[in-house]
């Protein structure tokens, strides 16, 4: 069975769109090193063999299970605040 290919359309960006795109790219370039460092710190903290590392892993397991609950039950309590 053949896979369907999405039809791609392209057009010239307006000057306003080009400006926004440039700003977004610059913002991403400024924020990326900090985000990468914070992510590495989070991974290091998660993997540490201490009580706090165990707690982080336990909380993560619970929140992953909680997110798999049906939408009606999960809406009573926000699981996005637990991380």
C-alpha positions as CSV (number, residue, x, y, z in Angstrom):
1,X,0.0,0.0,0.0
2,X,1.4,3.4,-1.0
3,X,1.9,6.1,1.6
4,X,0.1,9.3,0.9
5,X,2.4,12.2,0.5
6,X,1.4,15.6,1.8
7,X,1.0,18.3,-0.8
8,X,3.6,21.0,-0.1
9,X,2.9,24.5,-1.0
10,X,5.4,27.3,-0.9
11,X,5.3,31.0,-1.3
12,X,7.4,34.0,-0.6
13,X,7.3,35.2,2.9
14,X,6.2,38.8,3.5
15,X,8.7,41.1,5.1
16,X,6.7,41.0,8.3
17,X,6.8,37.2,8.4
18,X,10.5,37.2,7.6
19,X,11.1,39.6,10.5
20,X,9.1,37.5,12.9
21,X,10.9,34.4,11.7
22,X,14.3,36.0,12.3
23,X,13.3,37.2,15.8
24,X,12.1,33.7,16.7
25,X,15.3,32.2,15.5
26,X,17.4,34.7,17.5
27,X,15.3,34.0,20.6
28,X,15.7,30.3,20.2
29,X,19.5,30.8,19.8
30,X,19.6,32.9,23.0
31,X,17.5,30.5,25.1
32,X,18.8,27.1,23.8
33,X,22.1,27.0,25.8
34,X,20.2,27.7,29.1
35,X,17.5,25.2,28.3
36,X,20.1,22.5,27.5
37,X,22.0,23.2,30.7
38,X,18.8,23.1,32.8
39,X,17.8,19.8,31.1
40,X,21.2,18.3,31.9
41,X,20.9,19.4,35.6
42,X,17.4,17.8,35.7
43,X,18.7,14.5,34.3
44,X,21.7,14.5,36.7
45,X,19.4,15.1,39.6
46,X,17.0,12.4,38.5
47,X,19.8,9.9,38.1
48,X,21.6,10.6,41.4
49,X,21.6,7.7,43.9
50,X,20.2,9.7,46.8
51,X,16.9,9.9,48.6
52,X,15.9,13.0,46.6
53,X,16.8,11.1,43.4
54,X,14.6,8.2,44.4
55,X,11.8,10.6,45.2
56,X,12.1,12.3,41.8
57,X,11.9,8.9,40.1
58,X,8.9,7.9,42.2
59,X,7.1,11.1,41.5
60,X,7.8,10.7,37.8
61,X,6.3,7.2,37.8
62,X,3.2,8.3,39.5
63,X,2.6,11.3,37.2
64,X,3.1,9.1,34.1
65,X,0.5,6.7,35.4
66,X,-1.8,9.6,36.3
67,X,-1.6,11.0,32.8
68,X,-2.8,7.7,31.3
69,X,-6.1,8.0,33.2
70,X,-9.3,8.8,31.3
71,X,-9.8,12.5,30.7
72,X,-12.8,12.9,33.1
73,X,-10.9,11.5,36.1
74,X,-7.6,13.3,35.3
75,X,-9.4,16.7,35.1
76,X,-10.2,16.7,38.8
77,X,-6.5,17.2,39.6
78,X,-3.9,18.8,37.4
79,X,-1.0,16.5,36.8
80,X,1.0,19.2,35.1
81,X,1.7,20.8,38.4
82,X,3.4,17.7,39.7
83,X,6.8,17.1,38.0
